[in-house]
Amino acid sequence: MKRTRFVPVLLAAALALGGCSLEQAAAGDTVRVVIGYQSKTINTVTAGTLLRAKGFLEQRLNRPGGKKYQVEWQDYDTGAPITAQMVAEKIDIGSMGDYPVLINGSRTQASERAKTALVSVTGYNPKGALNMVVVAPGSPARTLTDLAGQKVSASVGSAGHGTLVQALTRAGIDPRSGVEVLNQQPQIGASALESGQVQGLSQFVAWPGLLVFQNKAKLLYDGAELNVPTFHAVVARRDYSAQHPEVLDAFLQAQLDATQFLNDKPLEAAQIVADNSGLPAEVVYLYNGPGGTSFDTTIKSRLVETLKSDVTYLKSIGDFAELDIDRFVDDTAIRKAFAERGLDYDAALAATANPSLVEGTDPVGNKAVDNPALASELWFAGQDATQPATDPTSLLRAIKQARAQGKTVRVAYVPDAELGTRWFADKAVWVRDGETYLPFTTAAAAGRYLAQHPAAASVSFEQAVTEVRV
């Protein structure tokens, strides 16, 4: 009896030492890979929601006549639980924002089996517009300083919280005592804002855009004001990658597949992500559409330098082990993935332009849309294609013409005139300066422009559409 009871234990131990499990043995040496992702953090879609929906990873792993692989996807609201599971060696590859990536590297390095490496980037914004602070629609707050002494919801350790800490510090407010930060998951914070339990919400994509789109919030602070890059990235357990290098290679190849698909077919990709995340397609396309997030897998030096500067934030929120960023970041595998496709990694690394931009011909005036800083976009109801506009003023003309023809605009996007952030046209704060109409993401930004241009005037979106000359 004792012998039969202990044989499975010994077998399990032997399998564990060999880097496999009883489940793998029972499945005929099928290799299992567990992917942690965030379906609603839509700047990780090329390593998560879109990648999963398109089946790119499974297609690359399970080739006819080859070894069998079992891919398990685990969906989380933030990066923190993904890190916890990687520390427990239960997730092999994960994706998350830059601040959570720091925590991931710090938390996992104590164990050789859990230790991770940053192996690729999913998407980034060069100025930091992926994180924002919103308030209730009727809030009197106009600038971040108006939240002093108030309650603000944030997921501590998230990219949204990191932006809040930096923004408050720059505004002269102690982030530890100047506001009361409630550590809440995004959806809990959204409910707290709606019920009035908090006066502000600082979160990462897609939450700010979602709440504003749903008329449950208005934008108070655009993270692009920091002018500090923010990004999302892929981390992989080094031990797992060493045992199964072909899995990491297949994952990065699949991520390149998803990235190319998104940049080539942004509207179709946004609709797929919407279907698989529960987010409105209009919100997904705000960030994943042309002129939004730069989806680029290369690990750019500016992003690495930003990560190094963010270490001070890590120390401010807890007792975290020192993290050697240069050793944590490892571009070996993504370089290999580029080489296998015949692509020049260094050329892609040096590129700074957004790979996906609003292009085409603006039918209003038959002009080429060739200035990314002004390019705008309309999506008409019932259509599977969008219409470009050379600039926000031309977009207003297109909306006016469409209404006269009985067409319904599903959603329209414009770039902020100061920071360049892609935003909803009807949620922007508009300024008329002569015959030109300028959109801003926040009242504070519009106020800065008005202070320097006394002849300009504030107008509502509807007023702008009515007044614009066709």
Secondary structure, DSSP 8 states (H G I E B T S, - for coil): -HHHHHHHHHHHHHHHHTT--HHHHHTTS-EEEEEEE-TT-GGGGGGTHHHHHHTHHHHHH--TTS--EEEEEEE-SSSHHHHHHHHTT--SEEEEEHHHHHHHHHHHTTSTTT-EEEEEEEEEESS-TTEEEEE-TT----SGGGGTTSEEEE-TTSHHHHHHHHHHHHTT--TTTTSEEEE--HHHHHHHHHHTS-SEEEEETTHHHHHHHTTS-EEEEEGGGG---EEEEEEEEHHHHHH-HHHHHHHHHHHHHHHHHHHHSHHHHHHHHHHHH---HHHHHHHHSTTSSEE--S--HHHHHHHHHTHHHHHHSS------HHHHB--HHHHHHHHHTT--HHHHHH--S-SS---SEETTTTEE---TTT-EEEEETT-SSEEEESSHHHHHHHHHHHHHTT--EEEEEEE-TTT--EEEGGGSEEEEETTEEEEESSHHHHHHHHHH-TT-EEE-HHHHHHHS--
